[in-house]
Amino acid sequence: MQLPWSFWGWLLATGACQALYMGGLAWAYARGDVSLLYPMARALPVLWVPAVALLVLPTPALDLDDGLGMGLIAISALIMPLTHWRAFRLESYLTPALGFVLLAAAGTTGYSLIDKRALSLMTANGYTPLQAGLHYMVLQAMTTWLWMWPLVRALPSERLAARRLRYTSAARRAWLAGAMILGTYGLVLIAMSSSADVSHVVALRQLSIPLGVLAAVYWFKERLPPLRLGAIAIMLTGLALVAW
């Protein structure tokens, strides 16, 4: 099955966005709590993807539930970094960790929209949704590596960390994490190729947020302030409204 040349351009672009996402998330995790940063990185694209999709993709109009859900997500994102209400000031948001989260969220927004476009080209050229998702999953992983490897080589600190990683037990965990990322996003790609609206797929995907928070509390012994716990509940309500 022949694919147009534009498909390969989209494939290169999605690799760049994946590199932004993975680099941003890794650098954010090195500077803050996963129970704060993971929900932010996962929820912000739910706001950004529809906003960009309305401009560049033929997508169904958002309804009242979508708007209400996105409003709740925006409110929860403002509350999440606060430890208590009196801490509501600009400095609470101007941190390196949250800056890298914004980078990761921008990468997620980019690759979500690009992947939807690329998968549409595949299905329009004879691929079934399952074939498109599985083939594209492998191709995307390869182009992501093409962007990530020069980035790691160009940054001395990352180059040193990669060299050290090869000689520790953490290398096996890194391979396992990579396999899990590849497999789970493959399912997302199949869903994208079967769905008319990428915004809803992105929203439903974010139901992983409570699992990520629970994992951070259990494995990393992170403390959940009551205000953050309430913000996560608001966020999940918003995500449910958008997804359903």
C-alpha positions in Angstrom: 0.0 0.0 0.0 1.5 3.3 -1.1 1.4 6.3 1.2 1.7 9.9 0.1 4.9 11.9 0.7 3.1 14.1 3.2 2.7 11.1 5.5 6.4 10.8 6.0 6.6 14.5 6.8 4.0 14.1 9.5 5.9 11.1 10.8 9.1 13.1 11.2 7.1 15.9 12.9 5.5 13.5 15.4 8.9 12.1 16.3 10.0 15.7 17.3 6.8 16.2 19.4 7.4 12.8 21.1 11.0 13.9 21.9 9.6 17.1 23.4 7.1 15.2 25.5 9.5 12.6 26.8 12.3 15.1 27.5 10.0 17.5 29.2 8.4 14.9 31.4 11.7 13.4 32.4 13.2 16.8 33.3 10.1 17.7 35.2 10.1 14.5 37.2 13.7 15.2 38.2 12.5 18.5 39.8 9.2 17.8 41.5 6.6 15.4 42.7 5.1 12.9 40.2 1.7 13.3 42.0 1.7 16.9 40.9 3.4 16.8 37.6 1.9 13.7 36.0 -1.8 14.9 36.3 -0.7 18.3 35.0 1.1 16.9 32.0 -1.8 14.5 31.2 -4.7 17.0 31.7 -3.4 20.2 29.9 -3.5 18.6 26.4 -7.2 17.9 27.0 -7.5 21.7 26.9 -5.0 22.4 24.1 -5.9 19.6 21.6 -9.5 20.8 21.0 -8.4 24.4 20.8 -5.8 23.6 18.1 -8.0 20.9 16.4 -10.8 23.4 15.8 -8.4 25.5 13.8 -6.6 22.8 11.8 -8.7 19.6 11.6 -12.3 18.9 10.5 -13.6 18.0 14.0 -17.1 18.0 15.5 -18.1 21.1 17.4 -17.7 20.9 21.2 -20.9 20.7 23.2 -21.8 22.1 26.6 -20.5 19.0 28.5 -17.1 19.4 26.7 -17.0 23.1 27.7 -17.9 22.5 31.3 -15.4 19.6 31.5 -12.6 21.7 30.1 -13.4 24.5 32.5 -13.1 22.1 35.4 -9.8 20.9 34.1 -8.5 24.4 33.8 -9.6 25.2 37.4 -7.9 22.1 38.7 -4.7 22.9 36.9 -4.6 26.2 38.7 -5.2 24.6 42.0 -2.8 21.7 41.7 0.5 23.5 42.4 -0.8 25.1 45.6 -0.3 23.7 49.1 -3.0 25.9 50.6 -5.2 28.8 49.4 -3.0 31.4 50.9 -0.1 30.3 48.7 -2.0 31.5 45.6 0.7 33.7 44.0 2.6 33.8 40.7 5.7 32.3 42.2 3.8 29.0 42.8 3.6 28.5 39.0 7.0 29.9 37.9 9.0 26.8 38.7 11.4 24.8 36.4 9.3 21.6 37.0 6.1 23.3 35.8 7.9 24.8 32.9 9.0 21.4 31.7 5.4 20.1 32.2 4.2 22.7 29.8 6.9 21.5 27.3 5.6 17.9 27.8 2.0 19.0 27.3 2.9 20.9 24.2 4.6 17.8 22.8 1.5 15.7 23.6 -0.8 18.2 21.9 1.5 18.2 18.8 1.8 14.4 18.4 -1.9 13.8 19.2 -3.0 16.1 16.3 -0.3 14.9 13.9 -0.9 11.2 14.6 -4.6 11.7 13.9 -3.8 13.3 10.5 -1.2 10.6 9.7 -3.5 7.7 10.7 -6.3 9.2 8.5 -3.9 9.1 5.5 -3.2 5.4 6.3 -6.8 4.4 6.5 -7.6 6.4 3.4 -5.0 4.4 1.6 -6.3 0.9 2.4 -5.1 0.2 6.0 -7.6 -1.1 8.5 -7.6 0.8 11.9 -5.7 -2.1 13.5 -3.1 -2.3 10.7 -2.6 1.5 10.8 -2.2 1.6 14.6 0.3 -1.2 14.7 2.4 -0.1 11.7 2.4 3.5 12.8 3.4 2.6 16.4 6.7 1.1 15.1 7.4 3.9 12.6 6.8 6.5 15.3 9.1 4.8 17.7 11.8 4.9 15.1 11.4 8.6 14.3 11.3 9.4 18.0 14.7 7.7 18.4 16.1 9.7 15.5 15.3 12.9 17.4 16.1 11.7 20.9 19.6 10.3 20.2 21.1 13.5 18.9 19.5 15.4 21.8 21.1 13.1 24.3 24.4 13.3 22.6 24.3 17.1 22.4 23.7 17.5 26.2 26.7 16.6 28.4 24.6 15.8 31.4 22.3 13.5 29.5 25.2 11.8 27.7 26.8 11.0 31.1 23.5 9.8 32.5 22.9 7.5 29.5 26.5 6.1 29.9 25.9 5.4 33.6 22.5 3.8 32.9 24.0 1.0 30.9 25.8 -0.4 33.9 23.0 -0.3 36.4 19.9 -2.4 37.1 17.8 0.7 36.1 18.6 -0.1 32.5 16.2 -3.1 32.6 13.5 -0.9 34.1 14.1 1.6 31.3 13.6 -1.1 28.7 10.4 -2.2 30.4 9.1 1.3 30.6 9.8 1.8 26.9 8.0 -1.4 26.0 5.0 -0.4 28.1 4.9 3.1 26.5 5.0 1.6 23.0 2.3 -1.0 23.7 -0.1 1.3 25.5 0.2 4.1 22.9 -0.3 1.5 20.2 -3.8 1.0 21.7 -4.4 4.8 21.6 -3.3 4.9 18.0 -5.8 2.2 17.1 -8.5 4.2 18.9 -7.5 7.3 17.1 -7.8 5.6 13.7 -11.3 4.4 14.6 -12.6 7.7 16.1 -13.9 10.8 14.3 -12.8 13.2 17.1 -9.2 13.1 18.5 -10.2 15.3 21.4 -12.3 12.6 23.0 -9.6 10.0 22.6 -7.1 12.3 24.3 -9.5 12.9 27.1 -10.4 9.3 27.7 -6.7 8.4 27.8 -6.2 10.7 30.7 -8.1 8.4 33.0 -4.7 7.0 33.8 -4.2 10.0 36.1 -5.6 8.4 39.3 -3.4 5.3 38.7 -0.3 7.6 38.3 -1.1 9.5 41.5 -1.7 6.3 43.5 1.6 4.9 42.2 3.5 8.0 43.2 2.0 7.8 46.7 2.7 4.1 47.1 6.2 3.8 45.5 7.6 7.2 46.1 5.9 7.9 49.4 4.7 11.3 48.2 2.3 13.2 50.4 -1.0 14.5 48.9 -2.1 17.8 50.4 -5.9 18.0 50.8 -6.0 20.8 48.3 -4.2 18.8 45.6 -6.5 15.8 46.3 -9.5 18.0 45.8 -8.0 19.4 42.6 -7.5 15.8 41.2 -11.2 15.0 42.0 -12.2 18.2 40.0 -9.9 17.2 37.2 -11.3 13.7 36.9 -14.9 15.1 36.9 -13.9 17.4 34.0 -12.2 14.5 32.1 -15.3 12.3 32.5 -17.5 15.1 31.1 -15.2 15.5 28.1 -14.8 11.7 27.5 -18.4 10.8 27.8 
